[in-house]
């Protein structure tokens, strides 16, 4: 099994439950996604889908952003 240039794993799927994506600079990205989800009229599910993350991640990042625990790296 190897990780390709797109950050996704290639190879056998025997016993493989999903994909792993390695991203850098996530705090800034998380902050932008959380802030986008707080815009009036925004739907968390739509924001999550647009950024290829789960809505539960967005909810967690929103909570951290509002608590001041999410800051740029």
C-alpha positions as CSV (number, residue, x, y, z in Angstrom):
1,X,0.0,0.0,0.0
2,X,1.3,3.5,-0.8
3,X,0.2,7.1,-0.7
4,X,-0.1,8.7,-4.1
5,X,0.6,12.4,-4.9
6,X,-3.0,13.2,-4.3
7,X,-2.7,12.0,-0.7
8,X,-4.9,9.0,-1.2
9,X,-3.8,5.4,-0.6
10,X,-3.3,3.1,-3.6
11,X,-3.1,-0.7,-3.6
12,X,-4.9,-3.6,-2.1
13,X,-8.3,-2.9,-0.5
14,X,-8.3,-6.2,1.4
15,X,-9.3,-5.2,5.0
16,X,-9.2,-1.6,4.0
17,X,-12.0,0.4,5.6
18,X,-11.6,3.8,3.9
19,X,-9.2,6.4,2.6
20,X,-6.5,8.3,4.5
21,X,-5.7,11.8,3.3
22,X,-2.7,13.7,4.7
23,X,-3.1,17.5,4.6
24,X,-0.9,20.2,5.8
25,X,-1.8,23.5,7.4
26,X,-5.2,22.2,8.6
27,X,-5.8,24.8,11.3
28,X,-6.2,27.6,8.8
29,X,-8.2,25.4,6.6
30,X,-10.4,24.2,9.5
31,X,-10.9,27.8,10.5
32,X,-12.1,28.9,7.1
33,X,-14.4,25.9,6.8
34,X,-15.9,26.5,10.3
35,X,-16.3,30.2,9.5
36,X,-18.0,29.4,6.2
37,X,-20.4,27.2,8.0
38,X,-21.4,30.0,10.3
39,X,-22.5,32.4,7.5
40,X,-26.3,33.0,7.8
41,X,-28.1,30.6,5.6
42,X,-25.2,28.2,5.2
43,X,-25.9,24.5,5.7
44,X,-23.2,22.4,7.5
45,X,-23.9,19.4,5.3
46,X,-23.4,21.5,2.1
47,X,-20.2,23.1,3.5
48,X,-18.8,19.7,4.5
49,X,-19.6,18.2,1.1
50,X,-18.0,21.1,-0.7
51,X,-14.7,20.6,1.3
52,X,-14.8,16.8,1.3
53,X,-15.1,16.5,5.1
54,X,-17.8,15.1,7.4
55,X,-20.4,17.4,8.9
56,X,-19.3,16.2,12.3
57,X,-15.8,17.5,11.7
58,X,-17.4,20.9,10.8
59,X,-19.4,20.9,13.9
60,X,-16.3,20.1,16.0
61,X,-14.3,22.9,14.2
62,X,-17.1,25.4,14.8
63,X,-17.2,24.6,18.5
64,X,-13.4,25.0,18.7
65,X,-13.5,28.2,16.6
66,X,-16.2,29.8,18.9
67,X,-14.2,28.7,22.0
68,X,-11.0,30.3,20.6
69,X,-9.2,26.9,20.4
70,X,-8.9,26.9,16.6
71,X,-6.2,29.2,15.3
72,X,-4.0,29.3,12.2
73,X,-0.8,27.3,12.4
